[in-house]
């Protein structure tokens, strides 16, 4: 088999890496940075669309104040973004 015959297949995998895999890796790293930088009084939006203010942060969970003495405990990974930051287009 001629190595030139493999060139189109390698080219397809290269394009897929740069268009699909690499942006997902970068987005995941940015999300991890966001989760590490969460502090008390940050206004955040969850992936379910709930807006709230961070009351406390632990290793795996975040307690949000969502209004009038209402607090919920959510999984830390479900925090999508800080309020005021633009949502990323997918």
Buried (B, 14 or more C-beta within 10 A) or exposed (E): EEEEEEEEEEEEEEEEEEEEEEEEEEEEEEBEEBEEEBEEEBEBBBEEEBEBBBBBBEEEBBBBBBEEEEEEEBEBBEBBBBEEEEEEEE
